[in-house]
Amino acid sequence: MRKELISWQEVDRLIDHLIPQFHTNFDAILMLSKGGTIPGSILSEVLGIEDLLLVKIDYPKEFEMETQRQDPRLLAWPNIKNFPADSQLANKNILIVSNAWGTGRCLSTIKSRISGVQGIPFTCVLHFNPKMNLFKNDKPDFFAAITDAWIIYPWEAARGKDILLANFC
């Protein structure tokens, strides 16, 4: 898979591309850790949304990285940790923010959980990868760019860690 490192300036351009797409007033932003915290924080400032929520996504450790590289569809469904209380989501417009929609498993799982407590979820990412998407009838509600590359965000490049899972979400 082709890798593409983007700059902070490109992140700013992507955020600027997202802003005109919003025609809903959101009650809260739910950021997926770790990929959604920076774009979610920037969006909260721009949109004036003070209610920020965070959810952590983990994957079972038994899956080998080589298997994941061969076919991301073989990955397990995400384990959700630190999910907000139902009262923080019920009857509210919730903007779910992550850096990318790869397979769609993370955001679709979170979206379903919010709907299950009568919240109104909206998904938002910087990059959408339709070739990896496992959900043919679903895609992000808001996205800034379409790509088939493995995007390395400026906040990931500095960490120097293997970030494969973030892009398969």
C-alpha positions, 0 to 999 in steps of 0.5 A: 500500500502506498504511504503518504505523509501529510503536513500540519498545513494539509490538516488545516486544509482538510479541516477547512474543507470539512467546515462548509459540509456541516449543516447540523448543530452538534451537541457533542463531539465524540473523538476516537482515541488516538486518531480523532483527538487532534481533528476533533479538538480542532473542530470543537474550536472552530464549531464552538462545541464544548462538550468533548467525549473520548472513546478508546478503541483496542484490538485483540492482541492475538492477530498477527501484523502479517495477517492484517497486512494481507487482508484487513477483513480478517481483523477482529472487531474493535473492543470499545473502552471508556464509552460515554454514559448513555445520558451523554448521548441520548437524544443528542446530535453527536459528531463522531470524529476520527482521522480516517475511515478504512474498513469502517469497523470502528466508526460503524461500531460507535455509530451503532452504539450511539443509535442504540441509546437514541442518540443521533450519530454523524461520522466525520473523518479527514480521509475516506478509503472506499477501496478498504470499506467493508460496508458497501452501503455506508460511508462517513457522513462528512469527509475531507478527502478520498484516498487509497493511500496509507495516510501518516498524519503529522501527529503519528509521524512524530511517534515513530510507531507502527500505525497500521491499525489506525488506518484500517479502522 
